[in-house]
Amino acid sequence: MPDNHYGNTKLADIYDLDSPWSIDRDFYLSLAGTPNQRILDLGCGTGLLCNAYAAQNHHVTGVDPSPAMLEVAHRKPHGKEIEWVQSFAQNYESDRLFDLIIMTGHAFQVLLEDVEVLATFSTMRKHLKPSGIVVFESRNPVIDWTKEWNYDMVRNILFYAEAKKQ
């Protein structure tokens, strides 16, 4: 089942306010190496990293199941240079091989069943060049993220976005 709140165009439009550029994205950007690398971002969301890779002259494919998120991604400064694909990570198909495959942020957390995790790893293996690397992150299961999350901040961002439109 897709996470429907990412399909909401209002939330997609303000996603970058809640999840702006951060030090972890610097880390992922540094993995690309020299220009002209082929990079696959599974669960690319609004395409912040895809856009940054494209700005460094890499060949980028951004994959996300949410058409609303991909629409925001396409509007980024380098959005027209990036191949955007609407797909779940575990179902992505291409004849291309990639130097770098990433899956950042909360993307891995939507894989709730072992079969989804294994299918995503299979997708990564199938599309990785022999000398390529795969990097993904996952949350620490010891931390109770529902207690750590600042829901008041989210409500304030939504209020700000609505007020800005009026």
MDAnalysis code that builds the backbone (N, CA, C; Angstrom):
import MDAnalysis as mda
import numpy as np

u = mda.Universe.empty(498, n_residues=166, atom_resindex=np.repeat(np.arange(166), 3), trajectory=True)
u.add_TopologyAttr("name", ["N", "CA", "C"] * 166)
u.add_TopologyAttr("resid", np.arange(1, 167))
u.add_TopologyAttr("resname", ["MET", "PRO", "ASP", "ASN", "HIS", "TYR", "GLY", "ASN", "THR", "LYS", "LEU", "ALA", "ASP", "ILE", "TYR", "ASP", "LEU", "ASP", "SER", "PRO", "TRP", "SER", "ILE", "ASP", "ARG", "ASP", "PHE", "TYR", "LEU", "SER", "LEU", "ALA", "GLY", "THR", "PRO", "ASN", "GLN", "ARG", "ILE", "LEU", "ASP", "LEU", "GLY", "CYS", "GLY", "THR", "GLY", "LEU", "LEU", "CYS", "ASN", "ALA", "TYR", "ALA", "ALA", "GLN", "ASN", "HIS", "HIS", "VAL", "THR", "GLY", "VAL", "ASP", "PRO", "SER", "PRO", "ALA", "MET", "LEU", "GLU", "VAL", "ALA", "HIS", "ARG", "LYS", "PRO", "HIS", "GLY", "LYS", "GLU", "ILE", "GLU", "TRP", "VAL", "GLN", "SER", "PHE", "ALA", "GLN", "ASN", "TYR", "GLU", "SER", "ASP", "ARG", "LEU", "PHE", "ASP", "LEU", "ILE", "ILE", "MET", "THR", "GLY", "HIS", "ALA", "PHE", "GLN", "VAL", "LEU", "LEU", "GLU", "ASP", "VAL", "GLU", "VAL", "LEU", "ALA", "THR", "PHE", "SER", "THR", "MET", "ARG", "LYS", "HIS", "LEU", "LYS", "PRO", "SER", "GLY", "ILE", "VAL", "VAL", "PHE", "GLU", "SER", "ARG", "ASN", "PRO", "VAL", "ILE", "ASP", "TRP", "THR", "LYS", "GLU", "TRP", "ASN", "TYR", "ASP", "MET", "VAL", "ARG", "ASN", "ILE", "LEU", "PHE", "TYR", "ALA", "GLU", "ALA", "LYS", "LYS", "GLN"])
u.atoms.positions = np.array([
    [0.844, -1.195, 0.000],
    [0.000, 0.000, 0.000],
    [0.874, 1.239, 0.000],
    [0.588, 2.183, -0.896],
    [1.364, 3.426, -0.886],
    [1.008, 4.293, 0.319],
    [1.947, 5.137, 0.690],
    [1.725, 6.097, 1.767],
    [0.978, 7.275, 1.154],
    [-0.335, 7.321, 1.326],
    [-1.180, 8.266, 0.602],
    [-0.895, 9.730, 0.892],
    [-0.319, 10.055, 2.051],
    [-0.090, 11.476, 2.302],
    [0.970, 12.037, 1.345],
    [1.836, 11.214, 0.764],
    [2.776, 11.710, -0.230],
    [2.101, 11.947, -1.579],
    [0.911, 11.432, -1.741],
    [0.150, 11.672, -2.959],
    [-0.639, 12.961, -2.911],
    [-0.738, 13.569, -1.758],
    [-1.461, 14.822, -1.589],
    [-0.623, 15.955, -2.174],
    [-1.136, 16.642, -3.190],
    [-0.358, 17.677, -3.869],
    [0.023, 18.826, -2.937],
    [-0.837, 19.147, -1.972],
    [-0.501, 20.221, -1.026],
    [0.699, 19.828, -0.164],
    [0.728, 18.588, 0.291],
    [1.855, 18.133, 1.105],
    [3.124, 17.996, 0.270],
    [2.990, 17.532, -0.957],
    [4.156, 17.412, -1.837],
    [4.770, 18.785, -2.103],
    [3.920, 19.797, -2.284],
    [4.413, 21.150, -2.554],
    [5.222, 21.730, -1.403],
    [4.932, 21.324, -0.177],
    [5.654, 21.886, 0.975],
    [6.624, 20.889, 1.607],
    [6.799, 19.739, 0.991],
    [7.664, 18.698, 1.555],
    [9.075, 19.210, 1.841],
    [9.625, 20.009, 0.929],
    [10.992, 20.491, 1.103],
    [11.131, 21.478, 2.260],
    [10.034, 22.077, 2.702],
    [10.097, 22.942, 3.886],
    [10.380, 22.109, 5.133],
    [9.802, 20.929, 5.183],
    [9.992, 20.034, 6.325],
    [11.260, 19.196, 6.194],
    [11.658, 18.926, 4.964],
    [12.831, 18.082, 4.708],
    [13.786, 18.792, 3.759],
    [14.390, 19.888, 4.199],
    [15.289, 20.641, 3.316],
    [16.642, 19.951, 3.186],
    [17.544, 20.577, 2.471],
    [18.896, 20.053, 2.337],
    [19.508, 19.900, 3.719],
    [20.243, 18.824, 3.923],
    [20.828, 18.552, 5.230],
    [22.175, 17.869, 5.059],
    [22.876, 17.722, 6.152],
    [24.225, 17.153, 6.111],
    [24.235, 15.725, 5.572],
    [23.171, 14.967, 5.800],
    [23.146, 13.607, 5.257],
    [23.098, 13.629, 3.734],
    [22.470, 14.646, 3.168],
    [22.450, 14.757, 1.704],
    [23.838, 15.124, 1.167],
    [24.600, 15.900, 1.942],
    [25.988, 16.170, 1.554],
    [26.762, 14.864, 1.429],
    [26.542, 13.965, 2.366],
    [27.208, 12.663, 2.330],
    [26.853, 11.910, 1.049],
    [25.563, 11.821, 0.729],
    [25.134, 11.108, -0.472],
    [25.684, 11.765, -1.730],
    [25.695, 13.090, -1.756],
    [26.217, 13.812, -2.912],
    [27.702, 13.509, -3.113],
    [28.433, 13.377, -2.026],
    [29.872, 13.117, -2.123],
    [30.178, 11.728, -2.681],
    [29.238, 10.830, -2.661],
    [29.460, 9.468, -3.150],
    [29.534, 9.371, -4.669],
    [29.072, 10.386, -5.361],
    [28.946, 10.309, -6.814],
    [30.277, 10.317, -7.548],
    [31.278, 10.955, -6.991],
    [32.570, 10.969, -7.668],
    [32.599, 11.886, -8.867],
    [33.362, 11.479, -9.862],
    [33.568, 12.315, -11.041],
    [32.284, 12.452, -11.858],
    [32.158, 13.543, -12.640],
    [30.950, 13.736, -13.465],
    [30.695, 12.563, -14.414],
    [29.495, 12.536, -14.898],
    [29.014, 11.530, -15.857],
    [28.767, 10.160, -15.254],
    [28.612, 10.096, -13.937],
    [28.210, 8.848, -13.305],
    [26.718, 8.636, -13.578],
    [26.307, 7.397, -13.658],
    [24.894, 7.069, -13.790],
    [24.367, 6.768, -12.394],
    [23.349, 7.560, -11.960],
    [22.857, 7.479, -10.588],
    [21.363, 7.181, -10.585],
    [20.970, 6.243, -9.727],
    [19.571, 5.867, -9.540],
    [19.179, 6.199, -8.109],
    [18.154, 7.020, -7.956],
    [17.620, 7.380, -6.640],
    [16.260, 6.718, -6.493],
    [16.204, 5.655, -5.695],
    [14.951, 4.940, -5.446],
    [14.228, 5.605, -4.281],
    [13.010, 6.068, -4.523],
    [12.277, 6.828, -3.513],
    [12.766, 8.264, -3.490],
    [12.909, 8.859, -4.659],
    [13.524, 10.180, -4.805],
    [12.705, 11.319, -4.238],
    [11.418, 11.093, -3.985],
    [10.581, 12.165, -3.442],
    [10.561, 13.378, -4.343],
    [10.857, 14.541, -3.785],
    [10.813, 15.794, -4.549],
    [12.098, 16.059, -5.318],
    [13.009, 15.111, -5.323],
    [14.171, 15.193, -6.189],
    [15.302, 16.115, -5.760],
    [15.398, 16.437, -4.485],
    [16.482, 17.316, -4.041],
    [17.859, 16.755, -4.427],
    [18.087, 15.497, -4.104],
    [19.379, 14.896, -4.433],
    [19.547, 14.699, -5.934],
    [18.499, 14.293, -6.601],
    [18.578, 14.129, -8.053],
    [19.009, 15.436, -8.707],
    [18.402, 16.525, -8.281],
    [18.721, 17.842, -8.820],
    [20.186, 18.196, -8.559],
    [20.669, 17.911, -7.353],
    [22.061, 18.212, -7.013],
    [23.031, 17.366, -7.842],
    [22.708, 16.099, -8.044],
    [23.553, 15.248, -8.885],
    [23.569, 15.767, -10.328],
    [22.410, 16.123, -10.850],
    [22.332, 16.641, -12.216],
    [23.132, 17.938, -12.353],
    [23.126, 18.776, -11.327],
    [23.898, 20.023, -11.346],
    [25.398, 19.737, -11.438],
    [25.817, 18.542, -11.008],
    [27.224, 18.137, -11.097],
    [27.500, 17.292, -12.345],
    [26.579, 17.362, -13.303],
    [26.730, 16.686, -14.604],
    [26.707, 15.166, -14.532],
    [25.871, 14.634, -13.660],
    [25.656, 13.196, -13.630],
    [24.387, 12.872, -14.410],
    [24.255, 11.637, -14.839],
    [23.061, 11.144, -15.525],
    [22.175, 10.514, -14.451],
    [21.031, 11.118, -14.202],
    [20.244, 10.774, -13.021],
    [18.872, 10.225, -13.402],
    [18.474, 9.182, -12.697],
    [17.123, 8.640, -12.783],
    [16.529, 8.685, -11.379],
    [15.387, 9.347, -11.243],
    [14.674, 9.418, -9.974],
    [13.413, 8.584, -10.048],
    [13.240, 7.691, -9.091],
    [12.097, 6.772, -9.071],
    [11.297, 7.021, -7.798],
    [9.993, 7.189, -7.953],
    [9.120, 7.376, -6.799],
    [7.714, 6.932, -7.180],
    [6.959, 6.353, -6.239],
    [5.590, 5.931, -6.568],
    [4.587, 7.084, -6.597],
    [4.963, 8.258, -6.088],
    [4.015, 9.368, -5.958],
    [4.079, 10.336, -7.129],
    [3.007, 10.436, -7.910],
    [3.005, 11.415, -9.004],
    [3.109, 12.857, -8.488],
    [2.556, 13.134, -7.319],
    [2.632, 14.495, -6.757],
    [4.078, 14.861, -6.421],
    [4.818, 13.933, -5.827],
    [6.221, 14.192, -5.505],
    [7.049, 14.359, -6.786],
    [6.785, 13.531, -7.787],
    [7.525, 13.627, -9.044],
    [7.225, 14.942, -9.770],
    [6.015, 15.437, -9.633],
    [5.677, 16.729, -10.242],
    [6.504, 17.846, -9.621],
    [6.634, 17.842, -8.311],
    [7.479, 18.829, -7.632],
    [8.929, 18.648, -8.089],
    [9.393, 17.411, -8.158],
    [10.768, 17.120, -8.573],
    [11.049, 17.651, -9.974],
    [10.109, 17.456, -10.862],
    [10.281, 17.889, -12.256],
    [10.444, 19.402, -12.370],
    [9.891, 20.153, -11.426],
    [9.985, 21.625, -11.455],
    [11.304, 22.170, -10.910],
    [12.147, 21.315, -10.372],
    [13.443, 21.754, -9.850],
    [14.301, 22.302, -11.007],
    [15.327, 23.100, -10.699],
    [16.136, 23.728, -11.753],
    [16.690, 22.767, -12.812],
    [17.084, 21.560, -12.421],
    [17.618, 20.591, -13.384],
    [16.613, 19.474, -13.677],
    [15.364, 19.717, -13.345],
    [14.324, 18.703, -13.479],
    [14.147, 18.144, -14.872],
    [14.372, 18.956, -15.883],
    [14.185, 18.481, -17.253],
    [15.348, 17.607, -17.736],
    [16.461, 17.621, -17.006],
    [17.625, 16.818, -17.373],
    [17.579, 15.421, -16.750],
    [16.638, 15.216, -15.869],
    [16.563, 13.977, -15.086],
    [15.452, 13.089, -15.637],
    [15.699, 11.788, -15.675],
    [14.650, 10.844, -16.050],
    [13.824, 10.549, -14.792],
    [12.549, 10.873, -14.819],
    [11.645, 10.630, -13.689],
    [10.785, 9.422, -14.017],
    [10.702, 8.489, -13.091],
    [9.943, 7.259, -13.308],
    [9.006, 7.053, -12.120],
    [7.719, 6.911, -12.420],
    [6.760, 6.589, -11.368],
    [6.736, 5.081, -11.199],
    [7.247, 4.635, -10.057],
    [7.330, 3.200, -9.783],
    [7.699, 2.994, -8.325],
    [7.339, 1.861, -7.803],
    [7.850, 1.432, -6.511],
    [9.260, 0.892, -6.742],
    [10.121, 1.018, -5.755],
    [11.499, 0.540, -5.886],
    [11.542, -0.934, -6.250],
    [10.691, -1.729, -5.630],
    [10.732, -3.167, -5.846],
    [10.237, -3.587, -7.231],
    [9.593, -2.669, -7.958],
    [9.084, -2.986, -9.297],
    [9.827, -2.265, -10.416],
    [10.798, -1.449, -10.089],
    [11.492, -0.648, -11.098],
    [12.207, -1.554, -12.099],
    [12.047, -1.230, -13.375],
    [12.679, -1.985, -14.463],
    [13.330, -1.019, -15.439],
    [14.550, -1.322, -15.832],
    [15.266, -0.544, -16.835],
    [16.332, -1.439, -17.438],
    [16.792, -1.069, -18.631],
    [17.909, -1.797, -19.229],
    [19.237, -1.136, -18.860],
    [19.191, -0.072, -18.061],
    [20.396, 0.647, -17.644],
    [21.029, 0.015, -16.410],
    [22.350, 0.190, -16.327],
    [23.098, -0.161, -15.132],
    [23.634, 1.136, -14.540],
    [23.739, 1.180, -13.211],
    [24.089, 2.421, -12.524],
    [25.377, 2.273, -11.723],
    [26.116, 3.389, -11.658],
    [27.330, 3.460, -10.844],
    [26.999, 3.605, -9.370],
    [25.896, 4.290, -9.084],
    [25.488, 4.556, -7.713],
    [23.972, 4.422, -7.622],
    [23.519, 3.636, -6.663],
    [22.092, 3.504, -6.375],
    [21.902, 3.910, -4.921],
    [20.991, 4.850, -4.697],
    [20.735, 5.321, -3.337],
    [19.265, 5.161, -2.975],
    [19.025, 5.068, -1.691],
    [17.671, 5.028, -1.143],
    [17.775, 5.726, 0.210],
    [17.335, 6.974, 0.262],
    [17.595, 7.809, 1.435],
    [16.347, 8.053, 2.270],
    [16.575, 8.694, 3.408],
    [15.475, 9.165, 4.249],
    [14.556, 8.052, 4.689],
    [13.279, 8.283, 4.492],
    [12.258, 7.347, 4.942],
    [11.901, 6.298, 3.895],
    [12.546, 6.326, 2.745],
    [12.150, 5.436, 1.652],
    [12.206, 3.962, 2.048],
    [13.264, 3.550, 2.716],
    [13.393, 2.140, 3.083],
    [12.335, 1.717, 4.100],
    [11.881, 2.661, 4.913],
    [10.918, 2.346, 5.972],
    [9.540, 1.940, 5.444],
    [9.242, 2.243, 4.185],
    [7.940, 1.834, 3.649],
    [7.929, 0.368, 3.233],
    [9.096, -0.262, 3.246],
    [9.191, -1.684, 2.914],
    [8.913, -2.478, 4.186],
    [7.659, -2.845, 4.366],
    [7.220, -3.442, 5.625],
    [7.308, -4.959, 5.666],
    [7.295, -5.578, 4.533],
    [7.315, -7.038, 4.452],
    [8.662, -7.503, 3.900],
    [9.099, -8.669, 4.341],
    [10.362, -9.219, 3.852],
    [10.371, -9.331, 2.334],
    [9.262, -9.696, 1.760],
    [9.195, -9.854, 0.305],
    [9.469, -8.522, -0.399],
    [9.011, -7.401, 0.180],
    [9.278, -6.081, -0.398],
    [10.754, -5.714, -0.285],
    [11.355, -6.010, 0.864],
    [12.778, -5.732, 1.067],
    [13.604, -6.545, 0.077],
    [13.309, -7.831, -0.033],
    [14.057, -8.701, -0.937],
    [13.881, -8.281, -2.398],
    [12.682, -7.877, -2.774],
    [12.438, -7.418, -4.146],
    [13.212, -6.133, -4.433],
    [13.301, -5.244, -3.447],
    [14.057, -4.002, -3.624],
    [15.545, -4.301, -3.752],
    [16.063, -5.191, -2.917],
    [17.470, -5.585, -3.042],
    [17.733, -6.234, -4.402],
    [16.778, -6.995, -4.889],
    [16.909, -7.618, -6.213],
    [16.964, -6.548, -7.309],
    [16.107, -5.541, -7.186],
    [16.123, -4.419, -8.132],
    [17.489, -3.744, -8.121],
    [18.014, -3.511, -6.928],
    [19.326, -2.867, -6.811],
    [20.414, -3.717, -7.463],
    [20.425, -4.995, -7.158],
    [21.438, -5.902, -7.717],
    [21.347, -5.950, -9.243],
    [20.138, -6.021, -9.752],
    [19.920, -6.129, -11.202],
    [20.408, -4.894, -11.951],
    [20.314, -3.713, -11.327],
    [20.622, -2.460, -12.011],
    [21.981, -1.862, -11.643],
    [22.784, -2.591, -10.891],
    [24.075, -2.071, -10.438],
    [25.205, -2.543, -11.348],
    [26.057, -1.599, -11.758],
    [27.256, -1.960, -12.511],
    [28.165, -2.798, -11.609],
    [28.999, -3.651, -12.182],
    [29.898, -4.470, -11.355],
    [30.766, -3.651, -10.392],
    [31.159, -2.463, -10.788],
    [31.989, -1.618, -9.917],
    [31.155, -0.603, -9.126],
    [29.830, -0.703, -9.225],
    [28.959, 0.275, -8.583],
    [28.764, 0.040, -7.099],
    [28.111, 1.008, -6.463],
    [27.800, 0.874, -5.040],
    [26.328, 1.187, -4.785],
    [25.802, 0.550, -3.763],
    [24.443, 0.784, -3.295],
    [24.553, 1.336, -1.878],
    [23.812, 2.406, -1.613],
    [23.803, 2.990, -0.275],
    [22.358, 3.295, 0.087],
    [21.951, 2.807, 1.258],
    [20.618, 3.128, 1.755],
    [20.720, 3.305, 3.256],
    [19.683, 3.861, 3.829],
    [19.671, 4.047, 5.277],
    [18.382, 3.505, 5.847],
    [18.436, 3.209, 7.103],
    [17.272, 2.723, 7.813],
    [17.289, 3.337, 9.200],
    [16.165, 3.416, 9.816],
    [16.063, 4.004, 11.141],
    [16.425, 2.992, 12.217],
    [16.926, 3.489, 13.320],
    [17.273, 2.668, 14.456],
    [15.977, 2.178, 15.110],
    [15.736, 0.864, 15.149],
    [14.482, 0.355, 15.707],
    [14.360, 0.551, 17.220],
    [15.460, 0.880, 17.880],
    [15.422, 1.099, 19.327],
    [14.770, 2.443, 19.670],
    [14.858, 3.393, 18.742],
    [14.304, 4.731, 18.982],
    [12.815, 4.741, 18.644],
    [12.015, 5.273, 19.523],
    [10.581, 5.427, 19.280],
    [10.360, 6.751, 18.545],
    [10.340, 6.679, 17.210],
    [10.252, 7.887, 16.389],
    [8.928, 8.613, 16.564],
    [7.863, 7.902, 16.950],
    [6.581, 8.583, 17.153],
    [6.652, 9.552, 18.329],
    [7.510, 9.261, 19.303],
    [7.700, 10.188, 20.424],
    [8.653, 11.323, 20.057],
    [9.568, 11.058, 19.144],
    [10.575, 12.044, 18.758],
    [10.049, 13.057, 17.737],
    [9.083, 12.680, 16.937],
    [8.597, 13.524, 15.851],
    [7.861, 14.739, 16.394],
    [8.090, 15.896, 15.804],
    [7.482, 17.140, 16.244],
    [6.234, 17.417, 15.396],
    [5.089, 16.926, 15.850],
    [3.847, 17.092, 15.097],
    [3.375, 18.543, 15.081],
    [3.702, 19.330, 16.104],
    [3.348, 20.746, 16.086],
    [4.053, 21.464, 14.940],
    [5.299, 21.095, 14.664],
    [6.034, 21.689, 13.563],
    [5.328, 21.398, 12.238],
    [4.864, 20.175, 12.054],
    [4.167, 19.807, 10.818],
    [2.889, 20.623, 10.671],
    [2.121, 20.752, 11.739],
    [0.892, 21.553, 11.673],
    [1.211, 23.006, 11.328],
    [2.285, 23.559, 11.883],
    [2.672, 24.935, 11.590],
    [3.088, 25.109, 10.136],
    [3.782, 24.125, 9.587],
    [4.177, 24.189, 8.179],
    [2.955, 24.149, 7.282],
    [2.000, 23.278, 7.582],
    [0.773, 23.208, 6.779],
    [-0.006, 24.509, 6.863],
    [-0.085, 25.095, 8.060],
    [-0.777, 26.374, 8.235],
    [-0.086, 27.455, 7.414],
    [1.251, 27.489, 7.456],
    [2.024, 28.466, 6.698],
    [1.766, 28.306, 5.204],
    [1.761, 27.080, 4.717],
    [1.569, 26.837, 3.285],
    [0.187, 27.279, 2.831],
    [-0.828, 27.013, 3.626],
    [-2.187, 27.448, 3.282],
    [-2.287, 28.974, 3.288],
    [-1.688, 29.613, 4.285],
    [-1.750, 31.075, 4.380],
    [-1.004, 31.712, 3.199],
    [0.072, 31.119, 2.771],
    [0.862, 31.642, 1.652],
    [0.076, 31.585, 0.345],
    [-0.772, 30.565, 0.189],
    [-1.554, 30.432, -1.039],
    [-2.684, 31.452, -1.129],
    [-3.110, 31.974, 0.025],
    [-4.264, 32.882, 0.027],
    [-3.881, 34.314, -0.166],
])
